[in-house]
C-alpha cells in the first residue's frame, strides 16, 4: 500500500556520542517500533529538537517518553541537555563497517 512506512530502515551514525559502541560512519539497521526497554539502542527525536534524529541508549521511561543517554560520558548531547525523547525505532544491527548485532546493555 503506497504511503505506508517500511518496518526497517537504514541510519548512518554521525558524531562521537555513542562511542565506543558505535562510531562516526557506522551504518545501522533500525526496526520501526516504540516498544523498547532500558538498555536498548534507539533512534529518537528530542521533543525540544524534533528536527534532530539521534541514536542513543534508553535509560528509563519518563514523562510519557524516554530518557536517553549516549555511551560516551564526555558528550552531553542527550537527555541531560534536551530532556525527554520519543523513540522511532530500535537499532537491531550494525551492518557497516563491522557487522554485528546490537544487544541490550544491562
Secondary structure in CASP SS format (residue, H / E / C, confidence):
PFRMAT SS
TARGET T0000
AUTHOR 0000-0000-0000
METHOD secondary structure of the structure
MODEL  1
X C 1.00
X C 1.00
X C 1.00
X C 1.00
X C 1.00
X C 1.00
X C 1.00
X E 1.00
X E 1.00
X E 1.00
X E 1.00
X E 1.00
X C 1.00
X C 1.00
X C 1.00
X C 1.00
X C 1.00
X C 1.00
X C 1.00
X C 1.00
X C 1.00
X C 1.00
X C 1.00
X C 1.00
X C 1.00
X C 1.00
X E 1.00
X E 1.00
X E 1.00
X E 1.00
X E 1.00
X E 1.00
X C 1.00
X C 1.00
X C 1.00
X C 1.00
X C 1.00
X C 1.00
X C 1.00
X C 1.00
X E 1.00
X E 1.00
X E 1.00
X E 1.00
X E 1.00
X E 1.00
X C 1.00
X C 1.00
X E 1.00
X E 1.00
X E 1.00
X E 1.00
X E 1.00
X E 1.00
X E 1.00
X E 1.00
X E 1.00
X E 1.00
X E 1.00
X E 1.00
X E 1.00
X E 1.00
X C 1.00
X C 1.00
X E 1.00
X E 1.00
X E 1.00
X E 1.00
X E 1.00
X C 1.00
X C 1.00
X C 1.00
X C 1.00
X C 1.00
X C 1.00
X C 1.00
X C 1.00
X C 1.00
X H 1.00
X H 1.00
X H 1.00
X H 1.00
X C 1.00
X C 1.00
X E 1.00
X E 1.00
X E 1.00
X E 1.00
X E 1.00
X E 1.00
X E 1.00
X E 1.00
X E 1.00
X E 1.00
X E 1.00
X E 1.00
X C 1.00
X C 1.00
X C 1.00
X E 1.00
X E 1.00
X C 1.00
X C 1.00
X C 1.00
X C 1.00
X C 1.00
END
